Amino acid sequence: MDNTELQILVENISSEFFGKPFIHKARFNPRLRTTGGRYLLSSHDIEINKKYLEEYGTEELIGIIKHELCHYHLHLEKRGYKHRDADFRRLLAEVGAPRFCTALPESEKRTSRKVLIYRCSGCGQTFTRRRRINTSRYVCGKCRGSLQFFKEIK
């Protein structure tokens, strides 16, 4: 599926489920990482993460499009278009759109990263970090002692 097919799909879903036309642009955005799609307030365009189509198929994609169209139509009608608004939640339920999309498998891997533990040579204070630090540059905030790498937990 390319951007023109996505545009046609979004227009069809908008007229079928919402009874209103979608007159702006819909496109795939390869830079989206943690979300299935987004509605752009300034241009009224919709961007979709293509990885959801590849991983979960068209049913998940249609759910994401319905969700973003809820933001779109409510914003244009000057009604509550944010996730916490009652209008938005009511419209989600009417059209059968999901409130959240399914997490991608690669994003689950990202959350379970390694943890590095450093220990102060002076007072024994431990520091946990996700990123490696330069032990010759940084010192303990408690006693200004030198830091030493202690262990890594996966």
N, C-alpha and C positions, 0 to 999 in steps of 0.2 A: 504494500500500500504506500502510495506517495501522497504529497500534500494536496493534489487536486482531488484524489479519491477521498481523503480525509475531509476536505471542504464540503464535498457532496454529502458525505455521511453525516456531518454535523448539521447541515441544512435540513436533511431529511428527518433527523431525530428532533430537531427544533420544531419543525412543522407538525410532526406526528404526535409528540408527547406534550408540547407546550402550546401548540396552535398559533405560534408566532414565527415570523421569519428570522433567520440569522443572517444579518446583512454585512457582517464584518469578516475578518480573515481567521481561518483555523490552520494551524501548521504544526509539524513535528519540531521539537526543539531538542537536539541531542545533548545539550548542556544540562538538562534537568537531571538531577541525581536522586533526590529523596522524595519526590512527589510525582504523582501520576499526571498532573496537568496544572495549569494555572490560567486564571482570567486576568488580563491586564486592564486595570482601571482606566488608564489614560487613553489607550487606543481601542479598547473594547475587543481586542483580539483574544483568541484562545490558543494556548500552546499545550501540546500533548507530548508526554514522554513515550517514545516509540518502543522502548524496552518492555513496557507493559503489554503491548501487542505481541511482541515476540515471545515473551515468557508465558502469558496467561491467555492469549487469544482475543477474539473480537468481543466476547461477552464482558470481559473486564474493561476493555476499551470503551464500549458503549456506556458502561456505568460511570466511567471517568468523564466522558463527554456530557452525560446528563448532569453530573455534579457541577461541572464548569458552566453549563447552560443555565443552571439555577442561579449562579452568581451573576451571569450575564443579564438575564431577563429581569431579575429583581433590581439590579443596579440601574438599568435603563428606566425602570418604572419608579425609581427613587424610593424603593422600599428596602427593608432590612436584608442586605445581601451577605452579611458576615456570618461565619459559622455559628456564632452564639445567638443570632437573631431568630425569633419565633417564626417570622415569615419564611426564612431560609429553611428551617427544619420542617415546616409544614409542606413546602414545595418539594423538598427531597422525598418525603413520604408519599406525596401524590404521584410523582413520576417514577418512583421506585429506584431512586439514585442512592448509592452508598454514601455514607458520611465520610468514611475514610477508605482509601484504596489498600489493597493487599501489599504487604512489604515485599520488595524484591529480594531474591536470595543473596545477592552480593551486598546489600545494605545490612543484612544480618551478620555477615562475616565482619563487616567494619566495626560493629559494636563490640565484638569480643576480641579486642586487641590486647597486646602484651602490656604488662605493667612493670615499670622499672622502679627499683627501690634503692635509694641512696641513704647513707648513714654518715653522720657527723663524727669525725675522729675525736673531737673534743668532748662533747656532751652526750653523744650517742643518739641524738634525735634522728628519727627516720623521715624521709621524704619520698612520697610516691609520685611518679610522673609517667605520662604516656609517651613522652618524647625524651630522647637522650639529651643530657645537658653536659656542658663543658665544665668538668670538675676543677680545672685550673683557673677558671674565670669566676665561678660562683662559690660563695661561702655560706655557712650556716647562718640563718637569720637570728638565731637565739644567742650563740656565743662567738660567732665569727670564725669558728673552726673550719678546717678543710673538709670537703665532702669526698666520700669514696663510694664507688659503685658497690652495692651489697649483693643484690640478686635480681633475677628477672622472673616474673610469674606470667604464665601464658593463660 
